[in-house]
């Protein structure tokens, strides 16, 4: 009698990979989940119901063919599972680690809605691709035909790298320009190692370099090379810079020492993980060791900051968020991990100012309540008069989100249209900008968002660029 390979959710419980204890996790920056063993990956994949309308796939920005690669994993056909996964996702091993599956694929799993516990899609995705790397199934790109056209990509983050991958597969010559000394963007310097170990990112960067992608690093467009010079050297340009300008707080004492930006704090920590010399970390400016740390914000960046501070040996770590847990934009899984590790969340709280003479000593905390819904449908926080109090702090980290830099001014570009929010104005689905042959993708178009959306945008822009390159020269120039 044949063994039933799928629909085993009725008699098999959901089981995540083993999670290291909170005490162990606090001691290092290693990833917190162990790998599945092959038998366990097959078992958990077999829980998929293979439903007729796969909501997991519909709610994935990349529309990954999740039911098919779950079935192939359950059947032990891992190389085929990897090929199906890689067909729609440039970096499945990265998405398997950092996507908020609880809000996307897993959160919309049919068996989750029926009370059986979601299929562990993210963990299986990670297992498939890690197995592919171990077995040599991930190889450098070898195009069937090399093309003469070249494309410049400004920004080596997930959107830019996804586009580079797609273009090289079609034989296009690709040069990636980036301001940092390593490619990867926020994958390298923004996301801590306990969520995404850096060897995982560097392996993909190396694969692209071996595939013929040229990386021009430590290159600030507008200073080291002009945007016009890049346009002149290449047949098309993709802007994929991301957004790095930190939203600020305009309250008393906000210029005190010890009040720092999340991006500076996380970058310093990640540089140390590479073994770099980081003067601001070694001096204590960007090191939380022994300090009372207050993080302001409720998104995934705030979660990265609080959990990093715990690992650096902070005396205490508190997170102020102006709404409640249910309205927090960050992943609930990340909130739970942070609480296990010793982070205290202070809900319905916002900073009113900072105390201290030159150096921060206290945060003036305003208590809030939720009022009527705003235009987004979320309840708006309202101040509770007379409920302020002072919270001691030696380090305050601003994790309030990111805004786009003024690229037309920064790069001296005429004719590059931006929206009223400062993002590059680009056509939906193609990334075409107001300049012929210039495209844009990722956060610089949609605002600060998820890595998986940047990957999708980069892939779509690459397809549009290919169509542009295929046009007759007289039409492309119009």
PEBEL-V728634 format. One record per backbone hydrogen bond with DSSP energy under -1.0 kcal/mol. NH is the residue of the N-H (numbers start at 0). CO is the residue of the C=O. If there is no record, write none. Layout:
# PEBEL-V728634
nh-><NH NH>
co-><CO CO>
This chain:
# PEBEL-V728634
nh-><6 7 11 19 24 25 26 27 31 33 40 41 42 43 44 45 46 47 54 57 58 59 62 65 68 69 70 71 72 73 74 75 76 77 80 81 82 83 84 85 86 88 94 95 97 98 100 102 103 106 107 108 112 113 114 115 120 123 124 125 126 127 128 129 130 131 132 133 134 135 136 146 150 151 152 153 154 160 161 162 163 164 165 166 167 168 170 171 172 174 175 176 177 183 186 187 188 189 190 194 195 199 201 202 203 204 205 206 207 208 209 210 211 212 213 215 217 218 221 222 223 224 229 230 231 232 233 234 236 237 238 239 244 246 253 255 256 258 259 261 264 265 266 267 268 269 270 271 272 274 275 281 282 283 285 286 289 290 292 293 294 295 296 302 303 304 305 306 307 308 309 310 311 312 313 314 315 317 318 319 320 327 329 334 335 336 337 338 339 340 341 342 343 345 347 348 349 351 353 354 357 359 360 361 362 363 364 365 367 368 370 373 376 379 381 383 386 388 390 392 393 394 395 396 397 398 402 406 409 410 412 418 421 423 424 426 429 430 432 437 438 439 440 444 445 446 453 454 455 456 457 458 459 460 461 462 463 464 465 466 467 468 469 470 475 476 477>
co-><47 45 7 31 20 21 23 24 193 17 36 37 38 39 40 41 43 44 52 53 54 56 59 63 64 65 66 67 68 69 70 72 71 75 76 77 78 79 80 81 82 84 90 91 93 94 98 99 99 100 104 105 108 109 111 110 118 119 120 121 122 123 124 125 126 127 128 129 130 132 131 170 172 235 174 237 176 156 157 158 159 160 161 162 163 164 167 166 148 150 213 152 215 155 183 184 184 185 185 191 191 196 197 198 199 200 201 202 203 204 205 206 208 207 173 175 179 177 224 219 219 219 225 226 227 228 229 149 436 151 438 153 402 400 250 252 357 255 395 397 260 261 262 263 264 265 266 267 268 271 270 277 278 280 279 283 312 287 315 394 317 396 319 298 299 300 301 302 303 304 305 306 307 309 308 290 290 292 343 294 345 324 297 330 331 332 333 334 335 336 338 337 316 318 322 320 365 363 251 361 355 256 354 354 390 352 388 349 347 381 379 377 373 371 368 366 383 364 362 360 291 291 257 293 259 295 244 404 405 406 407 422 418 443 416 431 426 426 437 434 236 430 238 441 441 442 449 450 451 452 453 454 455 456 457 458 459 460 461 462 463 464 465 467 471 472 474>
